[in-house]
Amino acid sequence: MKCKKYLFAITMLTLIVLAQHTGIAQEKGIIIVHKSVPTDSMSSSDIQDIYMGRDLLWDNTVKIEPVMLEKKHEITKRFLKQILDMNYSKFRRFWLRKTYSGNKPGPKYLDSIDRMIEFVSQTAGAIGYVAVTDIDKEKLKNCKVIYVDSLPAF
């Protein structure tokens, strides 16, 4: 009986390690923008500038409207870590300080993937992110997928 427990534990540990190394455990994400946004690719630093409030206009014409999913979404954690190089708490503290010092309130927070896609598809200048598994061509018909650092997904 003890041998079966050890074998089970070793098997589960192996599966967890394999899942992490093969990307099974983490969904890839994509950046989406409204179809009116005049670009098809951006660097991570371009996206950081947008989400940190340093860039406010697309090509000095259309207001940038960044949106975020709430903390409960795994893709939010991945976006913050991979693209912005910070965690959710640090990001929120940054915007609380900026807001209290008189700056704009920062990105709009949405509670679902569907609301994120709907907002980006209906709002000129909007930028957001979704998991690759959430791609629905019909819902994304007014959106463009943006390559980040020449890669289709983060």
C-alpha positions, 0 to 999 in steps of 0.5 A: 500500500505504501508503495502505491502512495509513493508511486502516485505521489511521484507520478503527480509530481512528474505531471506537474513539472511536465505541465509547467515546462510544456506550457500546459499549466499556463495559457498563452495570452494575446494583446487585442486592440480596436480595429481603428488602432494604427499598428499591428505590432508593439514592443513590451515597453510600448505596452508598459508605457500605455498601462503605466499611463505614460502614453495617452494617444495612438499616433497623437490622434486617438485616446488610448483606452487600456482595460484590465481583467480583475485579479481572479483571472489567471491571464491577468497575472500572466499579463502583469508578470510577462508584459509589465514585470510586476504583480497585481498588488504592485500595479494597483498601488502604483495606480492608487498613488497616481490617482491620489496625486491628481492623475487619471484613474488608470485602466478600466477593470472588467470582470469577464473575458466577454466584457473585455472583448466587447469593450475593445471591439466597441471602443475606438483606441481600446487595448486589452488582452485575452487568453489564446483559448478565449479567441472567438473570431466572431466576437473579435471581428472589430479587433486586431491581434497585436504582435508583442516583440514580434511574437503572437502570444505572451 
